[in-house]
Amino acid sequence: MRRALAAITLLLLVLLGLTVAFVSPPGLLSLYDGALGGGAGASRPGSALPFGTHGQTLDVWRPADKVGAKRPVLIFWYGGGWAKGDRRAYAFAARAFAKAGFVVVVPDYRKVPTVRFPAFLQDGAEAVRWTRDHVAEFGGDPQRIAIAGHSAGAHIVAMLALDRRWLDAEGVDPGIVKAAIGLSGPYDFYPWTSPRSEAAMMGVADPAMTQPIHFARADAPPMLLVTSDKDTTVRPRNAVHLEARLKALGAPVTLRIHPGLDHEDVVMALSKPFRGKGPVLAESVAFLDTALR
């Protein structure tokens, strides 16, 4: 019996080691979140659904309770320096917003080095078009669509919210975006000082075209910009500068700077295990409830 138990224990440790080796940190966080009950109250009725013209896929999450009127919709883009990331690894974020009452769409997008700017924005616009056309099938209200993202995902969000070209190119009215949330995003980061931003924006004739702050406009949708004072990956000045520009134009914008949090802490705070790091989920939900009511 002891030998059998020892063999089982060894097997479990090996399997755990393999899981850690092959699952990304966000993927591990989603597993941890699920183990602590983060998945209760949310369901995923759509997995690896195809969209766009380049083989992209997306997941759809919603509250487990299907009863009631059409739900407001949130499209969430993950980060990863435009070079890595996977929609499945961000189940913790999707579940958090689904449990708060939203139908949540989490799209994948093409990445560096296979593509450069603006391919990920084109993919983002295609995800918005898919959501407009199909989210009602999952209980979502296509008249109440908001967008959110972390890091490189927040760059996609800000560009789609501010630069009308990308949604126009997909035959989507830019006014479909009723609100936008940027978590730790790069909005004013030229000249490029990091290898990832240089690689992602390589070959762009006019660098201003890559900068969300360049497209700030008075009639922008309401924006919530969340950052943190310990973020050395995407400096808080990005959010501070964009907030100042939008406010000067008279656009509706809210800035939140969380003390003591770093770049990853902000998105980790959406998960059940690390929600105590800061009220990122609560303030995001309150913002969306106001913007989409």
C-alpha angles and dihedrals in degrees: 000000000000091000091050092050091047090051092049091048091050091049092050091050091050091049090048090050091050090049092052091046096052103032120081120235091257089048091052089049090054090052091049091046091051093048090054093051100269090134097055110110096021133087135190109221093168126048128175092352112177121241139161130018103288105061096269122161136199142191127226123210129183141167112289089235106080095184121110141036125327112298126234113257132232124189110202125197119194125219133236107143091281085286108080144016139102132221093229092059091061096060087119091064094042092049092049093056094039090055088051089061106270134122100231126204117195112189130190119223137195116271146205131304092027090053139010134205126340098024094086090052090051089051089049092053090049089053090054090050091051090049092051091051101040114019093092087067087066097045097269128136111234089199091063108052124152128177131216139171147164126239108322086010089057089053089056089048095050093047093049091047096047109026108063094195097084099054092037089057090058094049091252122135105239087220088074087084103083097177141000135207123198117193114196092333134170109238105148106028107135127148088053112234103171127074090232096055091044091052094046096048098036115142098016108147095210113031091198088072089067095053119090091203089064090064099046108140138179093240095052116135116260109285132200112200114195122188140148136229095234095054108123094164098062107013118230089238087080091067093036092054095046092047091051092049094048093045091051088054092049095249119148108256137154125197125202121185113188116207119228097012126117131209097281095038091069095062093035087060088070089067125086095238094053103030089114090069090081143327094265095131095043094049092045093051092046090051092049093046089056096043096045102038 
